[in-house]
Amino acid sequence: MRKAFYGRCAPRFFVLRIILASALTAYASLLSARSVDTGRHRVIAAEIIVLPAPHTASSMSLEEALHRRDSVREFLGTPMSLEDVSQLLWAAQGITHDDQLRTAPSAGALYPLELYLVGGDVLNLPAGIYRYLPQRHRLEVIRRGDFRADLAAAAMHQDWLKDSAAILVFAAVEERTTAKYGSRGRAYVHTEAGHAAQNVLLQAVSLGLGGTPVGAFDDEWSAQVLDLPAEEKILYLVPIGKPR
């Protein structure tokens, strides 16, 4: 009987074990992506959103984009497409080479910048705060909810920021650069943020959008809105939307 059991039933037994293990893995993944209700907003853990692939050609020349770039502070309130969001994030910090080099130059290729999207009016993307993952061209959900008004208040109550479809936030871990270049590295980090922000503004023009870089904000208040790690420092806010 024992021989018959192992000879005939063993394959079925192992198949059942594989099915059960797969079910438990899926359930564990679901738990890891659960939301936590904080009373006003929801904090999301381990949720990733795949972005549309970016384009590397357009009908607008660089010269035209430079000529048409302007500081835009009034928006129509028209929703932005997820494809446009994908293109803007790629322009800021996207991977462009097999050796992981990005669209904006970085001293020593150390890439201290961390890029966040504060989305509020983006088609097919729930309002929330997202971290951009350049290596995979994806978004990691940080918080659910519309935080544009919160960030506008933290930016010295510049209410026009909340009228944008989304706000790109450039933060940095300065130690990635200063560990190699010392105190001079801080200047390199700020210069790099300027490179990346200009990429965004020119890309916005080519998409029929507009924006303005904002440097006036309360550091601690803004970091609390984004729930940033202690080692990250916000350098720039870039609200983007359809110009009025």
C-alpha positions as CSV (number, residue, x, y, z in Angstrom):
1,M,0.0,0.0,0.0
2,R,2.8,2.4,0.8
3,K,4.5,1.7,-2.5
4,A,1.2,2.3,-4.3
5,F,0.7,5.6,-2.4
6,Y,4.0,7.0,-3.3
7,G,3.9,5.7,-6.8
8,R,0.5,6.9,-7.8
9,C,-0.4,9.7,-5.5
10,A,2.9,11.5,-5.1
11,P,2.6,13.6,-8.3
12,R,-0.9,14.8,-7.4
13,F,0.4,15.6,-3.9
14,F,3.2,17.7,-5.2
15,V,0.9,19.5,-7.6
16,L,-1.4,20.5,-4.7
17,R,1.6,21.7,-2.7
18,I,2.7,24.0,-5.7
19,I,-0.8,25.4,-6.0
20,L,-1.1,26.1,-2.3
21,A,2.4,27.7,-2.3
22,S,1.4,30.0,-5.2
23,A,-1.8,31.0,-3.5
24,L,0.0,31.9,-0.3
25,T,2.6,34.0,-2.3
26,A,-0.2,35.9,-4.0
27,Y,-2.0,36.5,-0.7
28,A,1.3,37.8,0.8
29,S,1.8,40.2,-2.1
30,L,-1.7,41.5,-1.7
31,L,-1.1,42.1,2.0
32,S,2.2,43.9,1.2
33,A,0.3,46.3,-1.1
34,R,-2.5,47.1,1.4
35,S,-3.5,50.6,2.3
36,V,-3.4,52.1,5.8
37,D,-6.1,54.7,6.6
38,T,-4.6,57.7,8.4
39,G,-7.9,59.5,8.8
40,R,-7.4,62.0,6.0
41,H,-5.4,60.2,3.4
42,R,-4.3,56.7,2.7
43,V,-0.7,55.5,2.9
44,I,0.1,52.8,0.3
45,A,2.9,50.2,0.7
46,A,4.6,48.4,-2.2
47,E,2.3,49.4,-5.0
48,I,3.9,49.9,-8.4
49,I,2.4,51.5,-11.5
50,V,3.9,50.8,-14.9
51,L,4.2,53.9,-17.1
52,P,3.7,54.0,-20.9
53,A,7.0,53.9,-22.8
54,P,8.5,57.3,-23.5
55,H,9.0,58.6,-27.1
56,T,12.4,59.7,-28.4
57,A,11.1,61.9,-31.3
58,S,8.5,64.6,-31.8
59,S,7.2,67.0,-34.4
60,M,8.6,70.0,-32.5
61,S,12.3,71.0,-32.8
62,L,14.5,71.9,-29.9
63,E,14.8,75.4,-31.2
64,E,11.0,75.9,-31.3
65,A,10.7,74.5,-27.8
66,L,13.4,76.9,-26.5
67,H,11.6,79.8,-28.3
68,R,8.2,79.0,-26.9
69,R,9.2,78.2,-23.3
70,D,7.7,80.6,-20.9
71,S,6.8,80.7,-17.2
72,V,3.2,79.5,-16.9
73,R,1.3,80.2,-13.7
74,E,-2.3,80.0,-15.0
75,F,-3.8,76.7,-16.0
76,L,-7.0,75.7,-17.8
77,G,-7.7,72.8,-15.4
78,T,-7.6,70.3,-18.3
79,P,-6.5,66.8,-17.2
80,M,-3.1,65.6,-18.2
81,S,-2.7,62.2,-19.8
82,L,-0.6,59.4,-18.3
83,E,1.4,59.4,-21.5
84,D,2.4,63.1,-20.9
85,V,3.3,62.3,-17.3
86,S,5.5,59.4,-18.5
87,Q,7.3,61.7,-20.9
88,L,7.9,64.4,-18.4
89,L,9.3,62.0,-15.8
90,W,11.5,60.5,-18.5
91,A,12.8,63.9,-19.6
92,A,13.7,64.7,-16.0
93,Q,15.5,61.5,-15.0
94,G,14.9,58.8,-17.5
95,I,17.5,56.2,-18.5
96,T,19.0,56.8,-21.9
97,H,21.9,54.4,-22.2
98,D,22.7,50.7,-21.4
99,D,25.1,51.8,-18.7
100,Q,22.2,53.5,-16.8
101,L,23.1,57.1,-17.7
102,R,20.2,59.6,-17.6
103,T,18.7,62.5,-19.5
104,A,20.3,65.1,-17.2
105,P,24.1,65.2,-16.5
106,S,25.2,64.3,-13.0
107,A,28.6,64.9,-11.4
108,G,30.4,61.5,-11.3
109,A,27.2,59.9,-12.5
110,L,26.2,59.6,-8.9
111,Y,22.5,60.7,-9.4
112,P,21.6,62.3,-6.1
113,L,18.1,63.4,-7.3
114,E,14.9,61.8,-6.2
115,L,11.8,62.7,-8.3
116,Y,8.3,62.7,-7.0
117,L,4.9,63.3,-8.8
118,V,2.1,65.0,-6.8
119,G,-0.7,64.0,-9.1
120,G,-4.2,65.5,-8.9
121,D,-5.7,65.7,-12.4
122,V,-4.1,62.9,-14.4
123,L,-6.2,60.6,-16.6
124,N,-6.0,56.9,-15.5
125,L,-3.9,57.8,-12.4
126,P,-5.5,58.2,-9.0
127,A,-4.6,61.4,-7.1
128,G,-1.6,60.8,-4.9
129,I,2.1,61.2,-4.3
130,Y,4.4,58.9,-6.3
131,R,8.1,58.3,-6.5
132,Y,9.6,57.9,-9.9
133,L,11.8,54.8,-10.4
134,P,14.1,55.6,-13.4
135,Q,15.6,52.1,-13.8
136,R,12.2,50.5,-14.4
137,H,10.3,53.7,-15.6
138,R,7.6,53.1,-13.1
139,L,5.9,54.9,-10.2
140,E,5.9,53.8,-6.6
141,V,2.8,54.9,-4.7
142,I,3.7,56.8,-1.6
143,R,0.3,58.3,-0.5
144,R,-3.2,58.4,-1.9
145,G,-5.1,61.7,-2.0
146,D,-4.9,65.1,-3.6
147,F,-2.0,66.9,-2.0
148,R,-1.7,69.8,-4.4
149,A,-3.4,72.3,-2.0
150,D,-1.2,71.0,0.8
151,L,1.9,71.6,-1.2
152,A,0.7,75.0,-2.4
153,A,0.2,76.0,1.2
154,A,3.7,74.8,2.1
155,A,5.0,76.8,-0.8
156,M,4.3,80.1,0.9
157,H,0.6,79.8,0.1
158,Q,1.1,80.1,-3.7
159,D,-2.4,79.0,-4.4
160,W,-1.9,78.8,-8.2
161,L,0.1,75.6,-7.7
162,K,-3.0,73.6,-6.9
163,D,-4.5,74.6,-10.3
164,S,-1.9,72.6,-12.1
165,A,-2.6,69.1,-13.2
166,A,0.4,67.8,-11.3
167,I,3.5,69.0,-9.5
168,L,6.9,67.5,-10.0
169,V,9.1,67.6,-6.9
170,F,12.9,67.4,-7.2
171,A,14.5,66.2,-4.0
172,A,18.1,65.1,-3.4
173,V,20.2,62.9,-1.2
174,E,23.2,65.3,-1.2
175,E,25.5,62.7,0.5
176,R,25.6,60.7,-2.6
177,T,27.6,63.5,-4.2
178,T,29.4,65.1,-1.2
179,A,30.8,61.7,-0.2
180,K,33.0,62.0,-3.3
181,Y,33.3,65.8,-3.9
182,G,33.1,67.2,-0.3
183,S,31.3,70.4,0.3
184,R,31.6,71.4,-3.4
185,G,29.3,68.5,-4.1
186,R,26.3,70.5,-2.8
187,A,26.7,73.0,-5.7
188,Y,26.8,70.1,-8.1
189,V,23.6,68.7,-6.8
190,H,21.8,72.0,-7.2
191,T,23.2,72.5,-10.7
192,E,21.9,69.0,-11.5
193,A,18.4,69.9,-10.3
194,G,18.5,72.9,-12.7
195,H,19.5,70.6,-15.6
196,A,16.6,68.2,-14.9
197,A,14.0,71.0,-14.4
198,Q,14.9,72.6,-17.7
199,N,14.5,69.2,-19.4
200,V,11.0,69.1,-17.9
201,L,10.0,72.6,-19.0
202,L,11.2,72.0,-22.6
203,Q,9.4,68.7,-22.7
204,A,6.3,70.3,-21.4
205,V,6.3,72.9,-24.2
206,S,6.6,70.1,-26.8
207,L,3.6,68.4,-25.3
208,G,1.5,71.6,-25.4
209,L,1.9,72.1,-21.6
210,G,3.6,74.7,-19.4
211,G,5.0,75.2,-16.0
212,T,7.2,77.2,-13.7
213,P,10.0,76.1,-11.3
214,V,9.3,77.2,-7.8
215,G,11.9,77.6,-5.1
216,A,9.9,79.4,-2.4
217,F,8.6,76.8,0.0
218,D,8.9,75.8,3.7
219,D,11.4,72.9,3.8
220,E,10.0,71.0,6.7
221,W,6.4,71.5,5.9
222,S,6.9,70.4,2.3
223,A,8.9,67.3,3.4
224,Q,6.0,66.4,5.7
225,V,3.5,66.6,2.9
226,L,5.5,64.2,0.8
227,D,6.5,62.1,3.8
228,L,10.1,62.2,2.7
229,P,12.9,60.2,4.3
230,A,15.1,62.3,6.6
231,E,18.1,62.2,4.3
232,E,16.2,63.7,1.3
233,K,16.0,67.5,0.8
234,I,13.5,69.2,-1.5
235,L,15.2,71.5,-4.0
236,Y,12.5,72.4,-6.6
237,L,8.8,72.3,-7.3
238,V,7.6,72.3,-10.9
239,P,3.8,72.5,-11.4
240,I,2.7,71.4,-14.9
241,G,-0.6,71.9,-16.7
242,K,-2.3,73.2,-19.8
243,P,-1.6,76.9,-20.1
244,R,-4.6,79.2,-19.9
